[in-house]
């Protein structure tokens, strides 16, 4: 007999609000439905009422973990409109910060994945090793999160030469820990028995669902914006795109761990380049002409895409964001079918979903199948006012 198991919108294994409906026959998942819209914040709408500089800080807060990826894609889009040349030193700093974010994001996911399967030792290890990365962010920007580094035409601040030796020492420690973590992932019988062969996303399904990032690369789809369309300093550094063939949760785990090693290599090269490359870090842009621009960046979860249309004023007239999780979350329709319920949650988590990045406004249909138009902004203001009166 088929039954429905609701997961969410609030659940111990969901770090953000989302709603999954699992249709099961006994212990086997026969269908899954994903319902978004539980935490829509209207970033695109808000961005169109802000100046370009203000929008950088806005999109930085779309996601706390991707707080470089979104502003970097946004400034790429605006730079595409005004055709500005970014100084070389600024390109190197952008790449350095982006790769540090990839390390910290992957370590965060590795820890959560260990927690999801009840292997809290992995969780404690990964989050302990993530701490020095946050220290590097603080050295560079003064912040452990939301670094405020991106500007149209460059970056907001330079990397102090005196800080480079300290950061190189931190990278040495991170690399040692990552080498150990790679051995653990490849040799640990618990991880292999729990993750190998679980939640397989076939290459054909990954292509059909337009999967991106580690989700695609673990299914033998070798796409990576850093190689396919290199910007910033990615054409100045050497690194390998990690691609694995099996598409299961284990390969998604391994891809991310190996990508951390590659990101450490990129960071080392960036610090070496900063020792010799001199010059400005910002080419100030006074006006943004009318036009359209796109910005792409390989965020930790995959390609993030920003589209900007301008009219010659100091703000965008249209700003569109497509986060990687918007493409990756639907792959659960392929990877979760036919697996036990016990494996469904780690399979949905294996794409490293970021629901706040993915959210869109939802359509509301009444019992007569009529679409209702709801002013979310008005409802939010009314609720705020009601809370203020009650307080």
Secondary structure as the mmCIF struct_conf table of DSSP 4:
data_model
#
loop_
_struct_conf.conf_type_id
_struct_conf.id
_struct_conf.beg_label_comp_id
_struct_conf.beg_label_asym_id
_struct_conf.beg_label_seq_id
_struct_conf.end_label_comp_id
_struct_conf.end_label_asym_id
_struct_conf.end_label_seq_id
STRN STRN1 UNK A 2 UNK A 9
BEND BEND1 UNK A 10 UNK A 10
TURN_TY1_P TURN_TY1_P1 UNK A 12 UNK A 13
BEND BEND2 UNK A 15 UNK A 16
STRN STRN2 UNK A 18 UNK A 25
TURN_TY1_P TURN_TY1_P2 UNK A 26 UNK A 27
STRN STRN3 UNK A 28 UNK A 35
BEND BEND3 UNK A 38 UNK A 39
HELX_RH_AL_P HELX_RH_AL_P1 UNK A 43 UNK A 47
TURN_TY1_P TURN_TY1_P3 UNK A 48 UNK A 49
BEND BEND4 UNK A 50 UNK A 50
HELX_RH_AL_P HELX_RH_AL_P2 UNK A 52 UNK A 60
TURN_TY1_P TURN_TY1_P4 UNK A 61 UNK A 61
BEND BEND5 UNK A 62 UNK A 62
BEND BEND6 UNK A 64 UNK A 64
TURN_TY1_P TURN_TY1_P5 UNK A 65 UNK A 68
HELX_RH_AL_P HELX_RH_AL_P3 UNK A 69 UNK A 82
TURN_TY1_P TURN_TY1_P6 UNK A 83 UNK A 83
HELX_LH_PP_P HELX_LH_PP_P1 UNK A 84 UNK A 87
HELX_RH_AL_P HELX_RH_AL_P4 UNK A 88 UNK A 116
TURN_TY1_P TURN_TY1_P7 UNK A 117 UNK A 118
HELX_RH_AL_P HELX_RH_AL_P5 UNK A 120 UNK A 141
BEND BEND7 UNK A 142 UNK A 142
BEND BEND8 UNK A 144 UNK A 145
STRN STRN4 UNK A 150 UNK A 151
TURN_TY1_P TURN_TY1_P8 UNK A 152 UNK A 153
STRN STRN5 UNK A 154 UNK A 155
BEND BEND9 UNK A 156 UNK A 157
HELX_LH_PP_P HELX_LH_PP_P2 UNK A 158 UNK A 160
HELX_RH_3T_P HELX_RH_3T_P1 UNK A 161 UNK A 163
HELX_RH_AL_P HELX_RH_AL_P6 UNK A 164 UNK A 187
HELX_RH_AL_P HELX_RH_AL_P7 UNK A 189 UNK A 195
TURN_TY1_P TURN_TY1_P9 UNK A 196 UNK A 197
BEND BEND10 UNK A 198 UNK A 199
HELX_RH_AL_P HELX_RH_AL_P8 UNK A 203 UNK A 208
TURN_TY1_P TURN_TY1_P10 UNK A 209 UNK A 210
HELX_RH_AL_P HELX_RH_AL_P9 UNK A 213 UNK A 217
TURN_TY1_P TURN_TY1_P11 UNK A 218 UNK A 220
HELX_RH_AL_P HELX_RH_AL_P10 UNK A 225 UNK A 228
TURN_TY1_P TURN_TY1_P12 UNK A 229 UNK A 229
TURN_TY1_P TURN_TY1_P13 UNK A 232 UNK A 235
BEND BEND11 UNK A 236 UNK A 237
BEND BEND12 UNK A 245 UNK A 246
BEND BEND13 UNK A 248 UNK A 248
HELX_RH_AL_P HELX_RH_AL_P11 UNK A 249 UNK A 276
BEND BEND14 UNK A 279 UNK A 279
BEND BEND15 UNK A 281 UNK A 281
STRN STRN6 UNK A 282 UNK A 282
BEND BEND16 UNK A 290 UNK A 290
STRN STRN7 UNK A 291 UNK A 299
TURN_TY1_P TURN_TY1_P14 UNK A 300 UNK A 301
STRN STRN8 UNK A 302 UNK A 310
BEND BEND17 UNK A 312 UNK A 315
STRN STRN9 UNK A 316 UNK A 322
HELX_RH_AL_P HELX_RH_AL_P12 UNK A 324 UNK A 328
HELX_RH_3T_P HELX_RH_3T_P2 UNK A 329 UNK A 331
HELX_RH_AL_P HELX_RH_AL_P13 UNK A 332 UNK A 335
BEND BEND18 UNK A 336 UNK A 336
TURN_TY1_P TURN_TY1_P15 UNK A 337 UNK A 338
BEND BEND19 UNK A 339 UNK A 339
STRN STRN10 UNK A 340 UNK A 340
HELX_RH_AL_P HELX_RH_AL_P14 UNK A 341 UNK A 349
TURN_TY1_P TURN_TY1_P16 UNK A 350 UNK A 351
HELX_RH_AL_P HELX_RH_AL_P15 UNK A 355 UNK A 358
STRN STRN11 UNK A 364 UNK A 365
TURN_TY1_P TURN_TY1_P17 UNK A 367 UNK A 368
BEND BEND20 UNK A 369 UNK A 369
STRN STRN12 UNK A 371 UNK A 372
HELX_LH_PP_P HELX_LH_PP_P3 UNK A 373 UNK A 373
HELX_RH_AL_P HELX_RH_AL_P16 UNK A 376 UNK A 390
#
